[in-house]
């Protein structure tokens, strides 16, 4: 089985995710896959959900915070500006408070809370996740390529729906418990009841959007998840652990891509002892990868002589992954 064959045999899998530890080449493989699909005539969006995104560097284009930018015909790339999204959150919250309660100005204590909430460490990731929901729900592209955050943070995204479900279920239960008092409520209390219902509907809409996005990430029919791994001991161990955790969230793992493999032909050349030692070490780890993951390994990507930036290098990586590109 090869990477290209997986795509050919499963054309219904239109949501493609590359995951793994930080620094293994997820962004490179995401960009190369998007490039290959665009060359085949599809309309593709590759987007990063990592606050430290590097798609701009790889494509050598300033795309940060500019929405979907067309790189070549059919290939669009997007890096999400979390700060901009958080500001939009704040403005939206203020507007809803003013509309719901008929106020002319957001109370100072509420404004302080809005400002403090925006500084929470998880807010940046939540803002990016929310933007991702917007992107995938619209359905404007044939393929969506997720350049995922490192493994630990990726699990955070996958657990978002569960967290929201539990939170909203608690609010709904409290709302139902209070319903018995509605018959004897005053007019002002009934007005408050209506306002609370509007808030509940807003929370339910959030849950719907989150569940829609999260269900895509775990849909075995529509989604393909590829682990990126390198021939190093810690990377192998971490990937094994992560695969078990991802299985807990029912993420459909479609295979593994081994990146940064030193060319074996170096062995026959006059090379420094350090490099020869690295080659021997990689041979041992490649054997371990073959033993542990077997035919689930779909591609081996060599260590290139220079950084993967610009379309020429992306083209080279794409041909290693998928074969000759016309």
C-alpha positions in Angstrom: 0.0 0.0 0.0 1.2 3.5 -0.9 0.0 7.0 0.1 -1.3 7.6 -3.4 -3.2 4.3 -3.4 -4.9 5.3 -0.1 -6.3 8.4 -1.8 -7.2 6.5 -5.0 -9.1 3.8 -3.1 -10.8 6.1 -0.7 -12.0 9.2 -2.7 -14.6 9.9 -0.1 -12.0 10.8 2.5 -11.8 14.5 1.9 -10.6 15.6 5.4 -6.8 14.9 5.6 -4.9 15.3 8.9 -1.2 15.0 9.5 -0.3 14.7 13.2 2.7 13.9 15.3 5.2 15.6 17.7 6.4 19.1 17.0 9.2 19.5 14.5 8.7 16.3 12.5 7.6 17.8 9.3 3.8 17.8 9.5 3.5 21.2 7.8 5.8 20.1 5.0 3.8 16.9 4.3 0.5 18.8 4.5 1.7 21.4 2.0 3.1 18.7 -0.4 -0.2 16.7 -0.2 -2.2 19.8 -0.9 0.1 20.6 -3.9 -0.3 17.1 -5.3 -4.1 17.2 -5.0 -4.3 20.6 -6.6 -2.1 19.3 -9.5 -4.7 16.6 -10.0 -7.4 19.2 -10.5 -9.0 19.4 -7.1 -9.8 22.5 -5.1 -7.8 22.1 -1.9 -7.4 24.1 1.3 -4.4 23.5 3.6 -4.7 25.3 6.9 -2.9 25.3 10.1 -4.4 25.0 13.5 -1.1 25.6 15.2 -0.6 29.0 16.8 3.1 28.7 15.7 2.1 28.0 12.1 4.8 27.9 9.3 2.8 27.6 6.1 3.9 31.2 5.3 7.5 30.0 5.5 7.0 26.9 3.4 5.1 28.6 0.6 7.2 31.8 0.9 4.1 33.9 1.0 2.7 36.1 3.7 -0.7 34.4 4.3 -1.0 34.9 8.1 -4.5 36.3 9.0 -5.4 36.9 5.4 -8.0 34.2 4.9 -7.6 31.6 2.2 -4.8 32.6 -0.2 -4.4 30.9 -3.6 -0.9 29.6 -4.0 -1.3 27.9 -7.4 -4.5 27.2 -9.3 -6.7 25.1 -7.0 -4.4 25.3 -3.9 -5.3 27.6 -1.1 -3.5 28.1 2.2 -4.6 29.7 5.4 -3.1 30.6 8.7 -5.5 31.7 11.4 -4.9 34.9 13.3 -6.0 33.9 16.8 -5.7 37.5 18.2 -8.0 38.8 15.5 -10.5 36.0 16.2 -10.4 36.7 20.0 -11.1 40.4 19.3 -14.1 39.3 17.2 -15.2 37.1 20.1 -15.1 40.0 22.5 -17.0 42.4 20.1 -19.6 39.7 19.5 -20.1 39.1 23.3 -20.5 42.8 23.9 -23.0 43.1 21.2 -25.1 40.1 22.4 -25.0 41.5 26.0 -26.3 44.9 24.8 -29.0 43.3 22.6 -30.2 40.7 25.2 -30.5 43.1 28.1 -31.2 46.4 26.3 -28.2 48.2 27.7 -26.4 51.2 26.2 -23.1 50.2 27.7 -21.5 47.0 28.8 -21.2 47.2 32.6 -17.6 47.7 33.9 -17.5 44.5 35.8 -18.6 42.5 32.8 -16.1 44.3 30.6 -13.3 43.4 33.0 -14.4 39.8 32.8 -14.4 39.8 29.0 -10.9 41.3 29.0 -9.6 38.7 31.5 -11.2 35.8 29.7 -9.4 36.8 26.5 -6.1 36.4 28.3 -6.7 32.8 29.3 -4.1 30.4 28.0 -6.7 28.2 26.2 -8.4 31.1 24.6 -5.9 31.2 21.6 -6.5 27.5 20.9 -10.3 27.9 21.3 -10.3 30.8 18.9 -8.4 28.8 16.3 -10.7 25.9 16.8 -13.8 28.0 16.3 -12.3 29.4 13.0 -11.7 25.8 11.9 -15.4 25.1 12.5 -16.3 28.0 10.3 -14.0 26.7 7.5 -15.2 23.1 7.4 -18.9 23.8 7.9 -19.0 26.0 4.7 -17.8 23.2 2.5 -16.2 25.3 -0.2 -13.4 22.8 -1.1 -12.9 19.3 -2.4 -10.2 18.5 0.2 -9.3 20.0 3.5 -5.7 19.4 4.7 -5.3 19.9 8.5 -1.8 20.9 9.6 -2.4 19.9 13.2 -0.8 21.2 16.4 1.6 18.8 18.3 0.0 15.7 19.7 -1.0 16.9 23.2 -2.8 19.9 21.8 -4.5 17.9 19.1 -6.1 15.8 21.8 -7.4 19.0 23.3 -9.3 19.7 20.0 -10.7 16.2 19.9 -12.1 16.6 23.5 -13.7 20.0 22.8 -17.1 18.5 21.8 -17.2 16.3 25.0 -16.4 19.3 27.2 -19.1 21.5 25.5 -21.6 18.7 25.7 -21.1 18.2 29.4 -21.2 22.0 30.1 -24.4 22.7 28.1 -26.1 19.6 29.5 -25.6 20.9 33.0 -27.0 24.3 32.0 -30.0 22.6 30.3 -30.7 20.5 33.4 -30.7 23.6 35.6 -33.0 25.4 33.2 -35.5 22.5 33.3 -35.4 22.4 37.1 -36.3 26.1 37.2 -39.2 25.6 34.8 -41.7 24.7 37.6 -41.4 28.3 38.9 -42.3 29.8 35.6 -46.1 29.7 36.2 -45.9 31.9 39.2 -43.2 34.2 37.9 -43.8 37.9 37.5 -43.7 39.7 34.2 -40.1 40.7 34.8 -39.2 37.1 35.7 -40.9 35.9 32.5 -38.8 38.4 30.6 -35.7 37.0 32.3 -36.8 33.5 31.4 -37.0 34.5 27.7 -33.6 36.0 27.9 -32.2 32.9 29.5 -33.8 30.8 26.7 -32.0 33.0 24.1 -28.7 32.3 25.9 -29.4 28.6 26.0 -30.2 28.6 22.3 -26.9 30.3 21.7 -25.0 27.7 23.7 -26.8 24.9 21.8 -25.8 26.5 18.5 -22.2 26.5 19.7 -22.5 22.8 20.6 -23.9 22.1 17.1 -21.0 23.8 15.4 -18.4 22.1 17.6 -19.9 18.7 17.2 -20.1 19.2 13.4 -16.4 19.9 13.2 -15.4 17.2 15.8 -17.5 14.5 14.1 -15.6 15.2 10.9 -12.3 14.6 12.6 -13.4 11.2 13.8 -15.5 10.1 10.7 -14.0 6.9 9.3 -15.7 7.4 6.0 -14.7 11.0 5.4 -11.4 11.4 7.2 -7.8 10.1 6.9 -5.3 10.7 9.7 -1.6 10.1 9.1 1.0 10.0 11.8 4.3 11.6 10.9 7.3 9.9 12.5 11.1 10.1 12.2 13.6 7.2 12.8 14.5 8.2 16.4 13.7 6.2 19.6 11.7 8.9 21.4 9.7 9.8 18.3 8.7 6.1 17.9 7.7 5.7 21.6 5.7 8.9 21.6 3.9 7.9 18.4 3.0 4.5 19.9 1.5 6.2 23.0 -0.3 8.8 20.8 -1.8 6.2 18.6 -3.4 4.6 21.7 -4.7 7.9 22.9 -6.1 8.8 19.5 -7.9 5.4 19.3 -9.7 6.4 22.5 -11.2 9.3 20.6 -11.9 6.9 17.6 -9.7 8.9 15.3 -9.4 6.9 12.0 -5.6 6.3 11.6 -4.9 5.6 7.9 -1.2 5.1 8.1 2.3 6.4 8.9 4.8 8.5 7.0 8.4 8.3 7.9 10.2 11.6 7.4 13.9 12.7 7.5 15.4 9.4 6.4 19.1 9.7 5.6 19.9 8.4 2.1 21.3 4.9 2.3 23.7 5.5 -0.5 25.8 7.7 1.9 27.2 4.4 3.3 29.3 3.8 0.2 30.7 7.3 0.3 33.6 8.8 2.3 31.6 10.5 5.1 32.5 11.7 8.6 32.3 9.2 11.5 29.4 11.1 13.0 27.3 10.7 9.9 28.1 7.1 9.6 27.0 6.6 13.2 23.8 8.4 12.5 23.2 6.1 9.5 23.7 3.0 11.7 21.3 4.4 14.3 18.7 5.1 11.7 18.9 1.6 10.3 18.1 0.2 13.7 15.2 2.6 14.2 13.8 2.0 10.7 13.8 -1.8 11.5 11.9 -1.0 14.7 9.4 1.1 12.7 8.9 -1.7 10.2 8.4 -4.2 13.1 5.9 -2.0 14.9 3.9 -0.5 12.1 4.6 -2.8 9.2 2.5 -2.2 6.0 0.9 0.8 7.7 4.0 2.8 6.7 3.0 4.4 3.4 6.0 6.5 2.5 9.6 7.2 3.4 10.7 10.8 2.9 14.5 11.5 2.7 16.4 14.2 4.5 16.8 16.8 1.8 20.0 18.8 1.2 18.2 22.1 2.1 15.1 23.4 3.8 11.7 22.6 2.3 10.6 26.1 1.2 9.2 27.3 -2.1 7.2 25.4 -4.7 10.2 23.7 -6.3 11.0 21.9 -3.0 7.4 21.2 -2.3 7.1 19.6 -5.7 10.1 17.3 -4.9 8.5 16.2 -1.6 5.2 15.6 -3.3 6.8 13.3 -5.9 8.5 11.3 -3.1 5.1 10.9 -1.4 2.9 10.2 -4.5 5.1 9.6 -7.5 5.8 11.5 -10.7 3.7 14.7 -11.1 2.9 15.8 -14.7 
